[in-house]
Amino acid sequence: MTVLIDDPVWPAHGRLWAHLVSDRSLEELHAFARANDVPTRSFDRDHYDVPEDALPRLIAAGAERVGGKELVRRLIASGLRIPARDRRG
């Protein structure tokens, strides 16, 4: 399993948020999210947005904490990254 989580640096709704991704498959990502009570509404095309307070629980469950640049690099390398231009609309 290779589920990655970055640092919670994205502000929204009065909280800081991190990204949860897989560098293998979306199926792996969805299975990890389901097993760890990450709401499906948090999924955004190639990642889940997760609040800062969920990080300890997700890391304990096996998510590997990496920096944001490393997370994006590995997501691109996996072929799962949805480019910003394709996120519009």
N, C-alpha and C positions, 0 to 999 in steps of 0.2 A: 504494500500500500504506500502511495506517495501523495498524501494530501498535505498541502502547504498552507500556512497562514502568515500574513505579514503583520507589521506593526499597526496598531490602531491610530491612524493619523488623519482620518477623513471625518470632519465634523458634519453632523446632520442630526436634526431633531434633538438638540441639546446633549448629544453624546458623541463619542469618538467611535469610529468603525474601522474594521479590518476586512481583508478579503480572504476568502477560503477557496482554494482551487485544487484541482488534481492535475498532475503533469502526465497522467496516463489515460484517463477516460472520464467522460461526464457520468457514466454509470457508477464508477468508483466514487466520484464526488457526491452524487445523489445518495448513494448507499450510506456513505459516512454521515452526510447531513441528516438523513432519516434516523440513523442509529443514535445520533446525538441531539435530537430534538431541535434542529435548525429549521425554522419555518420555510416552507416552499416559497412563500412570498418574498423571501430574501434572495432568491436566485435571480441573477441578472446576466443572462446569456452564456457566460463562461465562468462565473464565480458566484459565490454567496457573499453578501454583506453581513458581517456579524459584529455585534456590539463588543466593546472593549471588555466588559465583564464576563463574556463567554470564553475569552482566550484561555484562562487556566483549565477550564473543563475540556476544551477541544484539544489542547496540547496534551493533557493527561490521557485523552482517548487515542492519541497517536498522531495528531497533526504536527508537522515539522515547522517550527517558527523560522522564518527567513525574512530578510529585508525586502522592501518593496521592489527594488530593481531586480533582485534574484528571483522573486516570485514571477515578475513579468517575463524575464528572460526564459525561465523554465516553462512558462505557459506558452510563449511563442514557439519554443523548440518542440513542444508537444503537438503543435498544430491545432490546439483547441482555442487559441486566442481569437476573439472577435475584434477586428480593428475598429477604432473609434468611428471611422467614416460609415461603418456598417451598423453602428448603434443608433444612429439618427433615424428619426421618422417613426 
